[in-house]
Amino acid sequence: EIYPIDVNELKIGRYHDNDVILQDIAVSRRHAKISKIGNHYMFKDQSTNGSYVNDKQIIYDEVELTNGDIIKIGKNKFKFQNYA
């Protein structure tokens, strides 16, 4: 499935008001967000369980995403692609 980032902030989590809703017990209600800042995309973890970017655990932290990065949230994996 493809989730285009056509807003300045893409919210990811289990709660119904997120842009990407993940039905996984390991996913927090408001787990993470991806923000577009200029030409850069930032991934921010907001969860108690943490997330992974390229197998590196991110807990309450923010990292810049680059093409091909693998994001893991609970049992869900995503590949970040910037087509710009």
PDB file of N, CA, C and O in Angstrom, chain B, residues numbered from 101:
ATOM      1  N   GLU B 101       0.846  -1.182   0.000  1.00  0.00           N
ATOM      2  CA  GLU B 101       0.000   0.000   0.000  1.00  0.00           C
ATOM      3  C   GLU B 101       0.890   1.243   0.000  1.00  0.00           C
ATOM      4  O   GLU B 101       1.959   1.240   0.610  1.00  0.00           O
ATOM      5  N   ILE B 102       0.459   2.292  -0.672  1.00  0.00           N
ATOM      6  CA  ILE B 102       1.225   3.539  -0.768  1.00  0.00           C
ATOM      7  C   ILE B 102       0.503   4.626   0.015  1.00  0.00           C
ATOM      8  O   ILE B 102      -0.706   4.811  -0.122  1.00  0.00           O
ATOM      9  N   TYR B 103       1.272   5.347   0.846  1.00  0.00           N
ATOM     10  CA  TYR B 103       0.732   6.471   1.608  1.00  0.00           C
ATOM     11  C   TYR B 103       1.455   7.737   1.161  1.00  0.00           C
ATOM     12  O   TYR B 103       2.535   8.032   1.674  1.00  0.00           O
ATOM     13  N   PRO B 104       0.896   8.487   0.227  1.00  0.00           N
ATOM     14  CA  PRO B 104       1.569   9.711  -0.220  1.00  0.00           C
ATOM     15  C   PRO B 104       1.592  10.760   0.889  1.00  0.00           C
ATOM     16  O   PRO B 104       0.625  10.920   1.635  1.00  0.00           O
ATOM     17  N   ILE B 105       2.701  11.461   0.979  1.00  0.00           N
ATOM     18  CA  ILE B 105       2.819  12.539   1.961  1.00  0.00           C
ATOM     19  C   ILE B 105       2.524  13.832   1.220  1.00  0.00           C
ATOM     20  O   ILE B 105       3.428  14.511   0.735  1.00  0.00           O
ATOM     21  N   ASP B 106       1.244  14.156   1.143  1.00  0.00           N
ATOM     22  CA  ASP B 106       0.820  15.356   0.426  1.00  0.00           C
ATOM     23  C   ASP B 106       0.351  16.449   1.384  1.00  0.00           C
ATOM     24  O   ASP B 106      -0.352  17.380   0.992  1.00  0.00           O
ATOM     25  N   VAL B 107       0.754  16.316   2.640  1.00  0.00           N
ATOM     26  CA  VAL B 107       0.478  17.319   3.670  1.00  0.00           C
ATOM     27  C   VAL B 107       1.805  17.619   4.356  1.00  0.00           C
ATOM     28  O   VAL B 107       2.788  16.910   4.142  1.00  0.00           O
ATOM     29  N   ASN B 108       1.840  18.666   5.178  1.00  0.00           N
ATOM     30  CA  ASN B 108       3.081  18.993   5.879  1.00  0.00           C
ATOM     31  C   ASN B 108       3.385  18.033   7.013  1.00  0.00           C
ATOM     32  O   ASN B 108       4.523  17.950   7.474  1.00  0.00           O
ATOM     33  N   GLU B 109       2.352  17.296   7.471  1.00  0.00           N
ATOM     34  CA  GLU B 109       2.549  16.370   8.581  1.00  0.00           C
ATOM     35  C   GLU B 109       1.654  15.149   8.393  1.00  0.00           C
ATOM     36  O   GLU B 109       0.438  15.285   8.260  1.00  0.00           O
ATOM     37  N   LEU B 110       2.246  13.970   8.381  1.00  0.00           N
ATOM     38  CA  LEU B 110       1.515  12.713   8.246  1.00  0.00           C
ATOM     39  C   LEU B 110       1.543  12.015   9.602  1.00  0.00           C
ATOM     40  O   LEU B 110       2.611  11.644  10.088  1.00  0.00           O
ATOM     41  N   LYS B 111       0.371  11.834  10.213  1.00  0.00           N
ATOM     42  CA  LYS B 111       0.274  11.219  11.539  1.00  0.00           C
ATOM     43  C   LYS B 111       0.029   9.721  11.399  1.00  0.00           C
ATOM     44  O   LYS B 111      -0.773   9.281  10.575  1.00  0.00           O
ATOM     45  N   ILE B 112       0.736   8.948  12.218  1.00  0.00           N
ATOM     46  CA  ILE B 112       0.667   7.489  12.166  1.00  0.00           C
ATOM     47  C   ILE B 112       0.343   6.955  13.558  1.00  0.00           C
ATOM     48  O   ILE B 112       0.969   7.351  14.541  1.00  0.00           O
ATOM     49  N   GLY B 113      -0.631   6.060  13.639  1.00  0.00           N
ATOM     50  CA  GLY B 113      -0.951   5.460  14.932  1.00  0.00           C
ATOM     51  C   GLY B 113      -2.192   4.604  14.879  1.00  0.00           C
ATOM     52  O   GLY B 113      -2.750   4.350  13.812  1.00  0.00           O
ATOM     53  N   ARG B 114      -2.619   4.160  16.056  1.00  0.00           N
ATOM     54  CA  ARG B 114      -3.772   3.270  16.165  1.00  0.00           C
ATOM     55  C   ARG B 114      -5.095   4.025  16.217  1.00  0.00           C
ATOM     56  O   ARG B 114      -6.136   3.456  15.890  1.00  0.00           O
ATOM     57  N   TYR B 115      -5.079   5.300  16.623  1.00  0.00           N
ATOM     58  CA  TYR B 115      -6.298   6.081  16.830  1.00  0.00           C
ATOM     59  C   TYR B 115      -6.895   6.518  15.486  1.00  0.00           C
ATOM     60  O   TYR B 115      -6.171   6.711  14.510  1.00  0.00           O
ATOM     61  N   HIS B 116      -8.200   6.668  15.451  1.00  0.00           N
ATOM     62  CA  HIS B 116      -8.926   6.928  14.196  1.00  0.00           C
ATOM     63  C   HIS B 116      -8.627   8.277  13.545  1.00  0.00           C
ATOM     64  O   HIS B 116      -8.952   8.462  12.372  1.00  0.00           O
ATOM     65  N   ASP B 117      -8.024   9.223  14.257  1.00  0.00           N
ATOM     66  CA  ASP B 117      -7.762  10.534  13.649  1.00  0.00           C
ATOM     67  C   ASP B 117      -6.387  10.629  12.976  1.00  0.00           C
ATOM     68  O   ASP B 117      -5.985  11.711  12.550  1.00  0.00           O
ATOM     69  N   ASN B 118      -5.674   9.524  12.879  1.00  0.00           N
ATOM     70  CA  ASN B 118      -4.384   9.507  12.192  1.00  0.00           C
ATOM     71  C   ASN B 118      -4.582   9.408  10.684  1.00  0.00           C
ATOM     72  O   ASN B 118      -5.619   8.943  10.211  1.00  0.00           O
ATOM     73  N   ASP B 119      -3.580   9.849   9.941  1.00  0.00           N
ATOM     74  CA  ASP B 119      -3.610   9.714   8.481  1.00  0.00           C
ATOM     75  C   ASP B 119      -3.360   8.264   8.064  1.00  0.00           C
ATOM     76  O   ASP B 119      -3.951   7.776   7.101  1.00  0.00           O
ATOM     77  N   VAL B 120      -2.487   7.590   8.791  1.00  0.00           N
ATOM     78  CA  VAL B 120      -2.211   6.168   8.581  1.00  0.00           C
ATOM     79  C   VAL B 120      -2.599   5.451   9.866  1.00  0.00           C
ATOM     80  O   VAL B 120      -1.979   5.658  10.909  1.00  0.00           O
ATOM     81  N   ILE B 121      -3.622   4.610   9.792  1.00  0.00           N
ATOM     82  CA  ILE B 121      -4.140   3.908  10.968  1.00  0.00           C
ATOM     83  C   ILE B 121      -3.626   2.477  10.939  1.00  0.00           C
ATOM     84  O   ILE B 121      -3.834   1.747   9.969  1.00  0.00           O
ATOM     85  N   LEU B 122      -2.944   2.083  12.030  1.00  0.00           N
ATOM     86  CA  LEU B 122      -2.378   0.741  12.131  1.00  0.00           C
ATOM     87  C   LEU B 122      -3.051   0.002  13.276  1.00  0.00           C
ATOM     88  O   LEU B 122      -2.925   0.401  14.434  1.00  0.00           O
ATOM     89  N   GLN B 123      -3.754  -1.058  12.966  1.00  0.00           N
ATOM     90  CA  GLN B 123      -4.431  -1.863  13.981  1.00  0.00           C
ATOM     91  C   GLN B 123      -3.457  -2.922  14.494  1.00  0.00           C
ATOM     92  O   GLN B 123      -3.459  -4.065  14.038  1.00  0.00           O
ATOM     93  N   ASP B 124      -2.633  -2.518  15.442  1.00  0.00           N
ATOM     94  CA  ASP B 124      -1.585  -3.378  15.995  1.00  0.00           C
ATOM     95  C   ASP B 124      -1.432  -2.984  17.456  1.00  0.00           C
ATOM     96  O   ASP B 124      -1.258  -1.803  17.754  1.00  0.00           O
ATOM     97  N   ILE B 125      -1.491  -3.943  18.371  1.00  0.00           N
ATOM     98  CA  ILE B 125      -1.423  -3.645  19.803  1.00  0.00           C
ATOM     99  C   ILE B 125      -0.098  -2.985  20.197  1.00  0.00           C
ATOM    100  O   ILE B 125      -0.040  -2.279  21.203  1.00  0.00           O
ATOM    101  N   ALA B 126       0.963  -3.208  19.417  1.00  0.00           N
ATOM    102  CA  ALA B 126       2.264  -2.612  19.715  1.00  0.00           C
ATOM    103  C   ALA B 126       2.369  -1.165  19.236  1.00  0.00           C
ATOM    104  O   ALA B 126       3.372  -0.497  19.486  1.00  0.00           O
ATOM    105  N   VAL B 127       1.341  -0.686  18.554  1.00  0.00           N
ATOM    106  CA  VAL B 127       1.328   0.681  18.027  1.00  0.00           C
ATOM    107  C   VAL B 127       0.542   1.571  18.983  1.00  0.00           C
ATOM    108  O   VAL B 127      -0.571   1.229  19.381  1.00  0.00           O
ATOM    109  N   SER B 128       1.121   2.709  19.350  1.00  0.00           N
ATOM    110  CA  SER B 128       0.444   3.669  20.224  1.00  0.00           C
ATOM    111  C   SER B 128      -0.658   4.396  19.465  1.00  0.00           C
ATOM    112  O   SER B 128      -0.687   4.400  18.234  1.00  0.00           O
ATOM    113  N   ARG B 129      -1.560   5.008  20.217  1.00  0.00           N
ATOM    114  CA  ARG B 129      -2.655   5.750  19.579  1.00  0.00           C
ATOM    115  C   ARG B 129      -2.129   6.834  18.653  1.00  0.00           C
ATOM    116  O   ARG B 129      -2.632   7.004  17.542  1.00  0.00           O
ATOM    117  N   ARG B 130      -1.144   7.550  19.092  1.00  0.00           N
ATOM    118  CA  ARG B 130      -0.476   8.572  18.265  1.00  0.00           C
ATOM    119  C   ARG B 130       1.016   8.246  18.286  1.00  0.00           C
ATOM    120  O   ARG B 130       1.790   8.831  19.043  1.00  0.00           O
ATOM    121  N   HIS B 131       1.387   7.310  17.447  1.00  0.00           N
ATOM    122  CA  HIS B 131       2.703   6.679  17.530  1.00  0.00           C
ATOM    123  C   HIS B 131       3.833   7.554  16.980  1.00  0.00           C
ATOM    124  O   HIS B 131       4.871   7.717  17.622  1.00  0.00           O
ATOM    125  N   ALA B 132       3.622   8.111  15.793  1.00  0.00           N
ATOM    126  CA  ALA B 132       4.706   8.842  15.133  1.00  0.00           C
ATOM    127  C   ALA B 132       4.132   9.813  14.115  1.00  0.00           C
ATOM    128  O   ALA B 132       2.938   9.802  13.813  1.00  0.00           O
ATOM    129  N   LYS B 133       5.018  10.650  13.597  1.00  0.00           N
ATOM    130  CA  LYS B 133       4.612  11.546  12.513  1.00  0.00           C
ATOM    131  C   LYS B 133       5.795  11.764  11.584  1.00  0.00           C
ATOM    132  O   LYS B 133       6.956  11.678  11.986  1.00  0.00           O
ATOM    133  N   ILE B 134       5.466  12.049  10.334  1.00  0.00           N
ATOM    134  CA  ILE B 134       6.467  12.441   9.349  1.00  0.00           C
ATOM    135  C   ILE B 134       6.134  13.865   8.938  1.00  0.00           C
ATOM    136  O   ILE B 134       5.030  14.150   8.474  1.00  0.00           O
ATOM    137  N   SER B 135       7.100  14.752   9.112  1.00  0.00           N
ATOM    138  CA  SER B 135       6.898  16.166   8.789  1.00  0.00           C
ATOM    139  C   SER B 135       7.768  16.551   7.605  1.00  0.00           C
ATOM    140  O   SER B 135       8.914  16.115   7.491  1.00  0.00           O
ATOM    141  N   LYS B 136       7.213  17.370   6.728  1.00  0.00           N
ATOM    142  CA  LYS B 136       7.979  17.913   5.603  1.00  0.00           C
ATOM    143  C   LYS B 136       8.428  19.308   5.993  1.00  0.00           C
ATOM    144  O   LYS B 136       7.610  20.175   6.299  1.00  0.00           O
ATOM    145  N   ILE B 137       9.732  19.514   5.978  1.00  0.00           N
ATOM    146  CA  ILE B 137      10.313  20.811   6.312  1.00  0.00           C
ATOM    147  C   ILE B 137      11.199  21.200   5.130  1.00  0.00           C
ATOM    148  O   ILE B 137      12.307  20.685   4.979  1.00  0.00           O
ATOM    149  N   GLY B 138      10.706  22.106   4.302  1.00  0.00           N
ATOM    150  CA  GLY B 138      11.417  22.442   3.069  1.00  0.00           C
ATOM    151  C   GLY B 138      11.464  21.229   2.169  1.00  0.00           C
ATOM    152  O   GLY B 138      10.424  20.676   1.811  1.00  0.00           O
ATOM    153  N   ASN B 139      12.672  20.805   1.797  1.00  0.00           N
ATOM    154  CA  ASN B 139      12.845  19.604   0.973  1.00  0.00           C
ATOM    155  C   ASN B 139      13.203  18.378   1.803  1.00  0.00           C
ATOM    156  O   ASN B 139      13.569  17.339   1.255  1.00  0.00           O
ATOM    157  N   HIS B 140      13.098  18.498   3.121  1.00  0.00           N
ATOM    158  CA  HIS B 140      13.486  17.418   4.022  1.00  0.00           C
ATOM    159  C   HIS B 140      12.256  16.803   4.672  1.00  0.00           C
ATOM    160  O   HIS B 140      11.244  17.471   4.884  1.00  0.00           O
ATOM    161  N   TYR B 141      12.365  15.505   4.985  1.00  0.00           N
ATOM    162  CA  TYR B 141      11.306  14.788   5.691  1.00  0.00           C
ATOM    163  C   TYR B 141      11.870  14.283   7.010  1.00  0.00           C
ATOM    164  O   TYR B 141      12.913  13.629   7.042  1.00  0.00           O
ATOM    165  N   MET B 142      11.174  14.592   8.094  1.00  0.00           N
ATOM    166  CA  MET B 142      11.606  14.209   9.428  1.00  0.00           C
ATOM    167  C   MET B 142      10.625  13.195  10.014  1.00  0.00           C
ATOM    168  O   MET B 142       9.410  13.382   9.942  1.00  0.00           O
ATOM    169  N   PHE B 143      11.161  12.126  10.591  1.00  0.00           N
ATOM    170  CA  PHE B 143      10.348  11.122  11.277  1.00  0.00           C
ATOM    171  C   PHE B 143      10.507  11.347  12.768  1.00  0.00           C
ATOM    172  O   PHE B 143      11.628  11.377  13.275  1.00  0.00           O
ATOM    173  N   LYS B 144       9.387  11.506  13.481  1.00  0.00           N
ATOM    174  CA  LYS B 144       9.431  11.722  14.933  1.00  0.00           C
ATOM    175  C   LYS B 144       8.613  10.645  15.626  1.00  0.00           C
ATOM    176  O   LYS B 144       7.426  10.474  15.348  1.00  0.00           O
ATOM    177  N   ASP B 145       9.261   9.921  16.533  1.00  0.00           N
ATOM    178  CA  ASP B 145       8.576   8.914  17.336  1.00  0.00           C
ATOM    179  C   ASP B 145       7.930   9.601  18.530  1.00  0.00           C
ATOM    180  O   ASP B 145       8.558  10.429  19.191  1.00  0.00           O
ATOM    181  N   GLN B 146       6.672   9.259  18.807  1.00  0.00           N
ATOM    182  CA  GLN B 146       5.936   9.840  19.929  1.00  0.00           C
ATOM    183  C   GLN B 146       5.335   8.737  20.798  1.00  0.00           C
ATOM    184  O   GLN B 146       4.334   8.963  21.477  1.00  0.00           O
ATOM    185  N   SER B 147       5.932   7.559  20.783  1.00  0.00           N
ATOM    186  CA  SER B 147       5.315   6.385  21.392  1.00  0.00           C
ATOM    187  C   SER B 147       6.041   5.937  22.651  1.00  0.00           C
ATOM    188  O   SER B 147       7.116   6.432  22.989  1.00  0.00           O
ATOM    189  N   THR B 148       5.415   4.981  23.335  1.00  0.00           N
ATOM    190  CA  THR B 148       6.070   4.358  24.483  1.00  0.00           C
ATOM    191  C   THR B 148       6.897   3.151  24.051  1.00  0.00           C
ATOM    192  O   THR B 148       7.846   2.780  24.743  1.00  0.00           O
ATOM    193  N   ASN B 149       6.558   2.534  22.926  1.00  0.00           N
ATOM    194  CA  ASN B 149       7.265   1.339  22.460  1.00  0.00           C
ATOM    195  C   ASN B 149       8.410   1.636  21.505  1.00  0.00           C
ATOM    196  O   ASN B 149       9.246   0.769  21.250  1.00  0.00           O
ATOM    197  N   GLY B 150       8.457   2.844  20.977  1.00  0.00           N
ATOM    198  CA  GLY B 150       9.508   3.203  20.039  1.00  0.00           C
ATOM    199  C   GLY B 150       9.212   2.731  18.624  1.00  0.00           C
ATOM    200  O   GLY B 150       8.251   2.004  18.374  1.00  0.00           O
ATOM    201  N   SER B 151      10.057   3.163  17.719  1.00  0.00           N
ATOM    202  CA  SER B 151       9.989   2.818  16.301  1.00  0.00           C
ATOM    203  C   SER B 151      11.410   2.513  15.861  1.00  0.00           C
ATOM    204  O   SER B 151      12.365   2.728  16.608  1.00  0.00           O
ATOM    205  N   TYR B 152      11.539   2.012  14.643  1.00  0.00           N
ATOM    206  CA  TYR B 152      12.860   1.730  14.086  1.00  0.00           C
ATOM    207  C   TYR B 152      12.978   2.378  12.715  1.00  0.00           C
ATOM    208  O   TYR B 152      12.045   2.338  11.912  1.00  0.00           O
ATOM    209  N   VAL B 153      14.125   2.968  12.462  1.00  0.00           N
ATOM    210  CA  VAL B 153      14.469   3.455  11.129  1.00  0.00           C
ATOM    211  C   VAL B 153      15.788   2.781  10.771  1.00  0.00           C
ATOM    212  O   VAL B 153      16.812   2.997  11.419  1.00  0.00           O
ATOM    213  N   ASN B 154      15.739   1.958   9.725  1.00  0.00           N
ATOM    214  CA  ASN B 154      16.915   1.176   9.307  1.00  0.00           C
ATOM    215  C   ASN B 154      17.486   0.359  10.466  1.00  0.00           C
ATOM    216  O   ASN B 154      18.699   0.317  10.673  1.00  0.00           O
ATOM    217  N   ASP B 155      16.600  -0.284  11.214  1.00  0.00           N
ATOM    218  CA  ASP B 155      16.947  -1.159  12.344  1.00  0.00           C
ATOM    219  C   ASP B 155      17.543  -0.425  13.543  1.00  0.00           C
ATOM    220  O   ASP B 155      18.014  -1.071  14.479  1.00  0.00           O
ATOM    221  N   LYS B 156      17.534   0.890  13.538  1.00  0.00           N
ATOM    222  CA  LYS B 156      17.990   1.666  14.700  1.00  0.00           C
ATOM    223  C   LYS B 156      16.759   2.131  15.465  1.00  0.00           C
ATOM    224  O   LYS B 156      15.865   2.763  14.901  1.00  0.00           O
ATOM    225  N   GLN B 157      16.723   1.807  16.775  1.00  0.00           N
ATOM    226  CA  GLN B 157      15.555   2.173  17.564  1.00  0.00           C
ATOM    227  C   GLN B 157      15.518   3.678  17.811  1.00  0.00           C
ATOM    228  O   GLN B 157      16.520   4.299  18.164  1.00  0.00           O
ATOM    229  N   ILE B 158      14.329   4.241  17.612  1.00  0.00           N
ATOM    230  CA  ILE B 158      14.084   5.663  17.821  1.00  0.00           C
ATOM    231  C   ILE B 158      13.009   5.757  18.903  1.00  0.00           C
ATOM    232  O   ILE B 158      11.888   5.289  18.699  1.00  0.00           O
ATOM    233  N   ILE B 159      13.331   6.350  20.039  1.00  0.00           N
ATOM    234  CA  ILE B 159      12.352   6.530  21.112  1.00  0.00           C
ATOM    235  C   ILE B 159      12.312   8.012  21.451  1.00  0.00           C
ATOM    236  O   ILE B 159      13.328   8.591  21.837  1.00  0.00           O
ATOM    237  N   TYR B 160      11.149   8.625  21.310  1.00  0.00           N
ATOM    238  CA  TYR B 160      10.964  10.060  21.588  1.00  0.00           C
ATOM    239  C   TYR B 160      12.037  10.901  20.909  1.00  0.00           C
ATOM    240  O   TYR B 160      12.524  11.868  21.495  1.00  0.00           O
ATOM    241  N   ASP B 161      12.404  10.554  19.709  1.00  0.00           N
ATOM    242  CA  ASP B 161      13.463  11.271  19.006  1.00  0.00           C
ATOM    243  C   ASP B 161      13.005  11.541  17.580  1.00  0.00           C
ATOM    244  O   ASP B 161      11.959  11.056  17.149  1.00  0.00           O
ATOM    245  N   GLU B 162      13.799  12.319  16.857  1.00  0.00           N
ATOM    246  CA  GLU B 162      13.468  12.705  15.491  1.00  0.00           C
ATOM    247  C   GLU B 162      14.687  12.455  14.615  1.00  0.00           C
ATOM    248  O   GLU B 162      15.812  12.778  14.996  1.00  0.00           O
ATOM    249  N   VAL B 163      14.457  11.874  13.433  1.00  0.00           N
ATOM    250  CA  VAL B 163      15.546  11.628  12.490  1.00  0.00           C
ATOM    251  C   VAL B 163      15.114  12.071  11.102  1.00  0.00           C
ATOM    252  O   VAL B 163      13.929  12.046  10.769  1.00  0.00           O
ATOM    253  N   GLU B 164      16.085  12.476  10.297  1.00  0.00           N
ATOM    254  CA  GLU B 164      15.781  12.840   8.915  1.00  0.00           C
ATOM    255  C   GLU B 164      15.705  11.570   8.074  1.00  0.00           C
ATOM    256  O   GLU B 164      16.553  10.685   8.185  1.00  0.00           O
ATOM    257  N   LEU B 165      14.679  11.497   7.234  1.00  0.00           N
ATOM    258  CA  LEU B 165      14.507  10.349   6.348  1.00  0.00           C
ATOM    259  C   LEU B 165      15.209  10.594   5.022  1.00  0.00           C
ATOM    260  O   LEU B 165      15.207  11.708   4.499  1.00  0.00           O
ATOM    261  N   THR B 166      15.809   9.539   4.488  1.00  0.00           N
ATOM    262  CA  THR B 166      16.402   9.602   3.160  1.00  0.00           C
ATOM    263  C   THR B 166      15.805   8.475   2.317  1.00  0.00           C
ATOM    264  O   THR B 166      15.248   7.516   2.851  1.00  0.00           O
ATOM    265  N   ASN B 167      15.925   8.599   1.019  1.00  0.00           N
ATOM    266  CA  ASN B 167      15.347   7.631   0.085  1.00  0.00           C
ATOM    267  C   ASN B 167      15.748   6.203   0.441  1.00  0.00           C
ATOM    268  O   ASN B 167      16.925   5.903   0.640  1.00  0.00           O
ATOM    269  N   GLY B 168      14.747   5.333   0.517  1.00  0.00           N
ATOM    270  CA  GLY B 168      14.998   3.926   0.777  1.00  0.00           C
ATOM    271  C   GLY B 168      15.007   3.535   2.235  1.00  0.00           C
ATOM    272  O   GLY B 168      15.115   2.349   2.548  1.00  0.00           O
ATOM    273  N   ASP B 169      14.895   4.504   3.150  1.00  0.00           N
ATOM    274  CA  ASP B 169      14.860   4.175   4.577  1.00  0.00           C
ATOM    275  C   ASP B 169      13.699   3.231   4.875  1.00  0.00           C
ATOM    276  O   ASP B 169      12.619   3.360   4.299  1.00  0.00           O
ATOM    277  N   ILE B 170      13.931   2.285   5.779  1.00  0.00           N
ATOM    278  CA  ILE B 170      12.903   1.346   6.214  1.00  0.00           C
ATOM    279  C   ILE B 170      12.448   1.754   7.611  1.00  0.00           C
ATOM    280  O   ILE B 170      13.247   1.820   8.545  1.00  0.00           O
ATOM    281  N   ILE B 171      11.159   2.025   7.735  1.00  0.00           N
ATOM    282  CA  ILE B 171      10.551   2.422   9.008  1.00  0.00           C
ATOM    283  C   ILE B 171       9.758   1.233   9.527  1.00  0.00           C
ATOM    284  O   ILE B 171       8.951   0.653   8.800  1.00  0.00           O
ATOM    285  N   LYS B 172       9.990   0.869  10.790  1.00  0.00           N
ATOM    286  CA  LYS B 172       9.232  -0.218  11.404  1.00  0.00           C
ATOM    287  C   LYS B 172       8.476   0.335  12.602  1.00  0.00           C
ATOM    288  O   LYS B 172       9.063   0.924  13.510  1.00  0.00           O
ATOM    289  N   ILE B 173       7.162   0.135  12.589  1.00  0.00           N
ATOM    290  CA  ILE B 173       6.280   0.561  13.673  1.00  0.00           C
ATOM    291  C   ILE B 173       5.454  -0.657  14.062  1.00  0.00           C
ATOM    292  O   ILE B 173       4.615  -1.118  13.287  1.00  0.00           O
ATOM    293  N   GLY B 174       5.691  -1.179  15.263  1.00  0.00           N
ATOM    294  CA  GLY B 174       5.040  -2.431  15.642  1.00  0.00           C
ATOM    295  C   GLY B 174       5.461  -3.516  14.668  1.00  0.00           C
ATOM    296  O   GLY B 174       6.653  -3.702  14.427  1.00  0.00           O
ATOM    297  N   LYS B 175       4.496  -4.237  14.103  1.00  0.00           N
ATOM    298  CA  LYS B 175       4.781  -5.298  13.129  1.00  0.00           C
ATOM    299  C   LYS B 175       4.784  -4.778  11.693  1.00  0.00           C
ATOM    300  O   LYS B 175       4.961  -5.553  10.753  1.00  0.00           O
ATOM    301  N   ASN B 176       4.592  -3.487  11.521  1.00  0.00           N
ATOM    302  CA  ASN B 176       4.429  -2.873  10.197  1.00  0.00           C
ATOM    303  C   ASN B 176       5.742  -2.281   9.702  1.00  0.00           C
ATOM    304  O   ASN B 176       6.452  -1.603  10.444  1.00  0.00           O
ATOM    305  N   LYS B 177       6.055  -2.551   8.430  1.00  0.00           N
ATOM    306  CA  LYS B 177       7.257  -1.985   7.808  1.00  0.00           C
ATOM    307  C   LYS B 177       6.859  -1.135   6.617  1.00  0.00           C
ATOM    308  O   LYS B 177       5.953  -1.476   5.856  1.00  0.00           O
ATOM    309  N   PHE B 178       7.566  -0.012   6.475  1.00  0.00           N
ATOM    310  CA  PHE B 178       7.326   0.924   5.382  1.00  0.00           C
ATOM    311  C   PHE B 178       8.667   1.303   4.764  1.00  0.00           C
ATOM    312  O   PHE B 178       9.680   1.393   5.458  1.00  0.00           O
ATOM    313  N   LYS B 179       8.661   1.521   3.475  1.00  0.00           N
ATOM    314  CA  LYS B 179       9.850   2.017   2.786  1.00  0.00           C
ATOM    315  C   LYS B 179       9.579   3.453   2.376  1.00  0.00           C
ATOM    316  O   LYS B 179       8.602   3.734   1.683  1.00  0.00           O
ATOM    317  N   PHE B 180      10.451   4.368   2.808  1.00  0.00           N
ATOM    318  CA  PHE B 180      10.298   5.781   2.474  1.00  0.00           C
ATOM    319  C   PHE B 180      10.872   6.034   1.088  1.00  0.00           C
ATOM    320  O   PHE B 180      12.014   5.674   0.802  1.00  0.00           O
ATOM    321  N   GLN B 181      10.065   6.660   0.224  1.00  0.00           N
ATOM    322  CA  GLN B 181      10.505   7.035  -1.116  1.00  0.00           C
ATOM    323  C   GLN B 181      10.174   8.500  -1.351  1.00  0.00           C
ATOM    324  O   GLN B 181       9.029   8.922  -1.192  1.00  0.00           O
ATOM    325  N   ASN B 182      11.177   9.261  -1.728  1.00  0.00           N
ATOM    326  CA  ASN B 182      10.980  10.661  -2.084  1.00  0.00           C
ATOM    327  C   ASN B 182      11.125  10.756  -3.601  1.00  0.00           C
ATOM    328  O   ASN B 182      12.223  10.618  -4.140  1.00  0.00           O
ATOM    329  N   TYR B 183      10.011  10.992  -4.275  1.00  0.00           N
ATOM    330  CA  TYR B 183      10.013  11.031  -5.737  1.00  0.00           C
ATOM    331  C   TYR B 183      10.266  12.422  -6.300  1.00  0.00           C
ATOM    332  O   TYR B 183      10.185  12.624  -7.511  1.00  0.00           O
ATOM    333  N   ALA B 184      10.570  13.377  -5.437  1.00  0.00           N
ATOM    334  CA  ALA B 184      10.792  14.752  -5.905  1.00  0.00           C
ATOM    335  C   ALA B 184      12.131  14.890  -6.584  1.00  0.00           C
ATOM    336  O   ALA B 184      12.483  15.978  -7.039  1.00  0.00           O
TER     337      ALA B 184
END
